[in-house]
Amino acid sequence: MQVLVESKTEGLVSLIGKQVILFCGNYFYAGKLAGVNKTQVKLTEPSIVYETGAFTAKGYADAQRLHVDTLYVRIPAIEAYAEGK
């Protein structure tokens, strides 16, 4: 058995300040990751990604900017995440 040790060089914390995409059960969210705590993440300049298109493309096929400056996403809703474009 391995013990998971939290590190600032891995996981969501390592992506603070970068563009990310969060794959959630109902929607995909993109934006700049501004903060992470035990229950939620903070995205600035958030968009909902309705269609990613090819992952080799330089952008998303259909990403619509939300009318808010900040969006909070609950950690349990996130299935996967990655540095975005």
C-alpha positions in Angstrom: 0.0 0.0 0.0 1.2 3.5 -0.9 0.5 6.6 1.2 -0.7 9.6 -0.8 1.3 12.7 0.2 -0.1 16.0 -0.9 2.3 18.0 -2.9 2.3 21.5 -4.5 4.0 20.0 -7.6 1.1 17.7 -8.5 -2.6 17.7 -8.7 -5.0 20.7 -8.9 -2.7 22.8 -6.7 0.1 22.6 -9.3 -2.3 24.1 -11.9 -3.1 27.3 -10.0 -2.7 30.3 -12.3 -3.0 28.1 -15.4 -5.9 27.5 -17.8 -7.6 24.3 -17.0 -10.5 22.1 -18.1 -12.6 20.3 -15.5 -14.5 17.3 -16.6 -17.7 17.0 -14.5 -20.7 14.7 -14.6 -23.0 17.2 -16.3 -20.7 19.8 -17.9 -17.1 20.6 -18.7 -15.8 23.8 -17.3 -12.8 25.8 -18.5 -11.1 28.8 -17.0 -8.1 30.0 -15.1 -7.6 28.1 -11.8 -7.4 30.7 -9.1 -7.8 28.6 -6.0 -8.2 25.2 -4.5 -9.4 24.1 -1.0 -10.8 20.9 0.4 -14.3 21.4 -0.9 -14.1 23.5 -4.1 -12.0 25.1 -6.8 -12.2 28.7 -8.0 -12.2 29.4 -11.7 -11.8 32.9 -13.1 -12.9 33.8 -16.7 -15.1 30.7 -16.7 -16.7 29.0 -19.6 -18.9 26.0 -20.1 -17.5 23.7 -22.8 -20.4 22.1 -24.7 -18.2 20.5 -27.3 -14.5 20.0 -27.0 -13.8 19.0 -30.6 -10.6 17.2 -31.3 -8.3 17.2 -28.3 -5.4 18.0 -30.8 -7.1 21.3 -31.8 -5.9 24.6 -30.4 -9.3 25.4 -28.9 -12.7 24.0 -28.1 -15.4 23.6 -30.7 -18.1 25.2 -28.5 -17.0 27.0 -25.3 -19.3 29.7 -24.0 -18.1 32.3 -21.6 -20.3 32.7 -18.5 -21.6 36.1 -17.5 -19.7 35.9 -14.2 -16.1 36.6 -13.3 -15.7 33.7 -10.9 -17.2 30.2 -10.8 -16.8 27.8 -7.9 -16.9 24.0 -8.7 -17.3 21.5 -5.9 -14.5 19.0 -5.8 -16.8 15.9 -5.6 -18.3 16.9 -9.0 -14.9 16.8 -10.8 -14.2 13.5 -12.5 -11.0 14.5 -14.2 -9.0 17.7 -15.0 -6.2 18.8 -17.1 -4.3 21.9 -18.1 -6.3 23.6 -20.8 -5.7 25.7 -23.8 
